[in-house]
Amino acid sequence: MLKRQKFILVSFLLALGFILINLLEGNERYWGIGSLSLLSIVFFFWVLKEGIGKNATLLTLILPSLFTLGVGLFWFLLPTNVIARIPVVIIYGIGIYILCLTNNIFTVSAIRTIALSRAARGVGFVITLFTSFLIYDAVMSLKISIYLGSIIIYALSFPIFIQGLWQSKLTKEFSSSLLIYSLYFSYAIALGYIFIYFLPVTVIVGSIFLTVGTYVLLGLGQAKIEGRLFKQTIREYLIIGSAVFLVMLFVTNWRG
């Protein structure tokens, strides 16, 4: 079977899994989403096994599982009608196919430089942010305690950052900077969650704030690893982060 055919098959099977999960009830759906997230790791290892080894290329398996988890948790927040859920299944299937193409480029780029690697990094960056938003939105929608929420945010942010930072270099070796930056950045996002926990912000606004925080930290981290962390780069990211923060304060209902 050709790789492109494998990509299509995996996209179809995982999208079908979402439809089947809809037949489950109660907590069984959460177990179903967890199982589908793990299954996505197995499928992606199957389609990318030629380029994956016992090295940093294993990080390509993180984003598909987080993407599945994020879409799955967001799925439960939607109205239980077909019109609202069919587009999500379609978007998920397309997203999985794009991840297959992107991660295939990543595994090849870890061995040799290819022309498509830069475009793939851009796509990976966007999907990472989209996945972050879905996950943060789902966690904030749970309305759980600040302690448990901050731990979950930290635990989920770490794999988001470590695979996102790895995309900037695409090497086969794990570096200490990947681990250190991911730990610190995840801690910063958890602190951001604690900060907005005490503000009367809506779930959507809080999720956007944390996602923009991820955008700023991940962008600066990638620039640092690539050796292009210039003053102009720092200024641009901080301006965007500050603008979103001010907008968040402006739209917050302080009287509520």
C-alpha positions, 0 to 999 in steps of 0.5 A, a space after each residue: 500500500 502506498 503511503 498516500 493510501 495509508 494516509 487516507 485510510 488512517 484519516 477515514 478510520 479515525 473519523 469513523 471512530 468519532 462517529 462510533 463514539 457518538 453511540 456511547 453514553 455517559 463516561 463511556 464516551 470519555 473512555 472512547 476518546 482516550 482509546 481513540 487518542 491512543 489508537 491514533 498513536 498506533 496508526 501514525 506509527 504504522 504510516 510513519 514507521 520507515 522514518 521513526 526510530 528510537 530517537 526524537 522522531 518519536 515526538 511526531 506521535 504526540 500531536 496526532 494524539 493531542 489533536 484527537 483528544 482536543 477535538 474529542 473533548 470539544 466534541 462533547 461541548 457541541 449540541 447533540 445534533 447532526 448539523 453541528 457534529 458532521 462538520 467537526 468529523 470532516 474537519 477532524 478527518 482533514 486535519 488527520 490527513 494533513 498531519 500525516 503529510 506534515 509528520 511524514 515530512 518531519 521524519 524525512 527532514 530529521 534524516 536529510 534536508 528537504 524543500 518542504 520542511 519549512 512549509 511543514 513547520 508552518 502547518 505544524 505550528 498552526 495545528 499545534 495552536 489549534 489543538 492547544 485552543 481545543 484542549 484549553 477550552 475543554 479544561 476550562 469548560 470543566 469548571 474544576 478546582 484551580 489546583 486540579 485545573 492547573 495540574 492538568 493544564 501543565 501536564 497537557 502543555 508540556 507535550 504540546 511544547 516539546 513537540 512544537 519546539 522540536 519542529 524548529 530543528 527536526 533533529 534525531 537527537 533529544 536536546 536538554 534545551 527541549 526539555 528545559 524550555 518545555 518545562 518552563 513554558 508549561 509552568 508559565 501557561 499553568 500560571 496564566 491559567 491560575 491568573 485568569 481563574 480569578 478573573 470573570 472571563 468567559 471560557 472562550 476568552 480564557 482559552 484564547 488568552 492561554 492559546 496566545 500565550 502558547 503562541 508567544 512562548 512557542 514562537 520565541 522558543 523556536 526562534 531561540 533554538 534556531 538562533 534567530 531570537 533578535 530584538 525585533 522578533 521579541 518585540 513582535 511577539 510581545 506586542 501581540 501578547 500584550 494586545 490580546 491581554 488588553 483586549 481580554 481585560 476590555 471584554 471582561 465583564 467586571 460587574 458580573 
